[in-house]
Amino acid sequence: MDMINFKKNEIFEADVIDLTHEGQGVVKIEHFPFFVDNALPGERIMMRVLKVGKSFGFGRVEQFLTQSEHRVNGVNLDYLRTGIADFGHLSYEEQLKFKQKQVCQLLTKTAHKEKFPVSNVIPADRTLAYRNKAQVPVRDIDGLLTTGFFRKNSHTLIPVENFYIQAPEIDAVILFLRDEFRKITVSSYDEKTRQGWLRNIVVRKAYYSSEIMITLVVTADKLPKGTDRLLSALTEKFPNIKSVQLNINADTGSFILGKKFKVLYGQGYITDTMLGKTFQISAPAFYQVNTEQAEKLYQIAYDFADLKATDVVIDAYSGIGTIGIGMADKVHQIYGMEVIPEAVSDAKHNARLNNLSNTHYEVGTAEAILPKWLKAGIKPDIVFVDPPRKGLDETFIRAASETQARAIIYISCNPATFARDVVRFEEQGYQLDKVQPVDLFPQTHHIELVANFIKTSAC
Ligand SMILES: C[S@@+](CC[C@H](N)C(=O)[O-])C[C@H]1O[C@@H](n2cnc3c(N)ncnc32)[C@H](O)[C@@H]1O
């Protein structure tokens, strides 16, 4: 069949037949796929061609001829364009079904587990304003320091004042800082020239304690004139601010934070509680952005593990120790490892804060430390893993399987790498038993799940 020679700005009438995992509608014209923002399956649209590649293109909705019954109307399109809320136009019930389907499809496709009984996604009670953390880029637009979010797959700043899914007080702090920085004519970072001072504003607001920590990511630690007055005004307006820090990052890479921090006000951390335990959280350390849902996630992980008072437990990728400390008084001993030194200091401090004497934390990669612990004779009964999006290293999976632990509890924020790791664990004699997604990220495509593997054969 001859392929249509699509031209930019041409308009076609078409059905939206699917949704990508990042929330774009899929339209096929003569078998050629186009990805379209703000288009839902079941809708018929007039689509304008924006860009055509070799095997797919991008389009824009010019007009809706019919709309899906699952559409949420009136959502600011910037939330879709930036990915702040790339599923904001889909009803929450459908978002949950879509996420469950994604997990099933990945288990079928990657792990060849047809019809694995993935449980229904545990919904969030709070589907907006739930995030306890914002990382907002700062750039100039028409000569004016502006805060917002990058358009998806680009570094073009779209101004945003109401971030919709994060705690409103975080938005208020960002706007206050933006306006004050404008007054003292602070320069914002320019990626092309690598000039300018302020790159990002990172704000965390602890969910239960309401303590706020602000990190200003800047290119040099010299403070602009007027910063002292600005800090006084800021902390007077928001008395729950406990920490303001500079983070110096003059690199061109894509990491938001540099290595060096300097405290400008208060202390270098905030404190919050999770499942009744107290946690100190430093600026470079990971902390789940949806506290209420993370508590549900961790509780399910503990239930899957069927903890016993005699259990020796490994908490791999331990961050500030939340998972291990949350169960430490129910088991014999916790061993945790984590690459970020400040997070490990937090974990050690957090164990003391919670009067625990049965935890041990080390700085290093899970794949290097676990084999070392095995050699030293540590024999865990349960291994918890909570890796970043790239999932587990093969060396780690082999070592975790060699432990002969009775179960491995896997918390994943990326079902694609999780499905890959399912295959590896099953090759090593651990059978996937249960998969429970929990919605930590309403209005977005992100999926979190907890799974357990049980030992089936001696390795
Ligand atoms: C998803 S977070 C989980 C943290 C913690 N379990 C929690 O619930 O807050 C993943 C953690 O793994 C750490 N990390 C990344 N790569 C690692 C590695 N190779 N070995 C150990 N920790 C790693 C990150 O710094 C981060 O703290």
PDBQT file of the ligand as one rigid body, heavy atoms in Angstrom, charges set to zero:
ROOT
HETATM    1  C1  LIG A 501      12.637   4.702  45.455  1.00  0.00    +0.000 C 
HETATM    2  S1  LIG A 501      13.857   5.277  46.563  1.00  0.00    +0.000 S 
HETATM    3  C2  LIG A 501      13.416   4.396  48.018  1.00  0.00    +0.000 C 
HETATM    4  C3  LIG A 501      13.939   4.938  49.307  1.00  0.00    +0.000 C 
HETATM    5  C4  LIG A 501      13.293   4.396  50.568  1.00  0.00    +0.000 C 
HETATM    6  N1  LIG A 501      13.166   2.977  50.543  1.00  0.00    +0.000 N 
HETATM    7  C5  LIG A 501      11.951   5.053  50.822  1.00  0.00    +0.000 C 
HETATM    8  O1  LIG A 501      10.917   4.386  50.761  1.00  0.00    +0.000 OA
HETATM    9  O2  LIG A 501      11.912   6.260  51.098  1.00  0.00    +0.000 OA
HETATM   10  C6  LIG A 501      15.274   4.494  45.958  1.00  0.00    +0.000 C 
HETATM   11  C7  LIG A 501      16.525   4.772  46.762  1.00  0.00    +0.000 C 
HETATM   12  O3  LIG A 501      17.594   3.997  46.205  1.00  0.00    +0.000 OA
HETATM   13  C8  LIG A 501      18.784   4.752  46.271  1.00  0.00    +0.000 C 
HETATM   14  N2  LIG A 501      19.680   4.111  45.289  1.00  0.00    +0.000 N 
HETATM   15  C9  LIG A 501      19.793   4.328  43.970  1.00  0.00    +0.000 A 
HETATM   16  N3  LIG A 501      20.650   3.454  43.404  1.00  0.00    +0.000 NA
HETATM   17  C10 LIG A 501      21.089   2.650  44.411  1.00  0.00    +0.000 A 
HETATM   18  C11 LIG A 501      21.958   1.532  44.465  1.00  0.00    +0.000 A 
HETATM   19  N4  LIG A 501      22.556   1.074  43.378  1.00  0.00    +0.000 N 
HETATM   20  N5  LIG A 501      22.165   0.940  45.643  1.00  0.00    +0.000 NA
HETATM   21  C12 LIG A 501      21.569   1.405  46.776  1.00  0.00    +0.000 A 
HETATM   22  N6  LIG A 501      20.729   2.453  46.789  1.00  0.00    +0.000 NA
HETATM   23  C13 LIG A 501      20.479   3.062  45.607  1.00  0.00    +0.000 A 
HETATM   24  C14 LIG A 501      18.336   6.160  45.990  1.00  0.00    +0.000 C 
HETATM   25  O4  LIG A 501      19.268   7.095  46.473  1.00  0.00    +0.000 OA
HETATM   26  C15 LIG A 501      17.006   6.205  46.735  1.00  0.00    +0.000 C 
HETATM   27  O5  LIG A 501      17.171   6.646  48.048  1.00  0.00    +0.000 OA
ENDROOT
TORSDOF 0
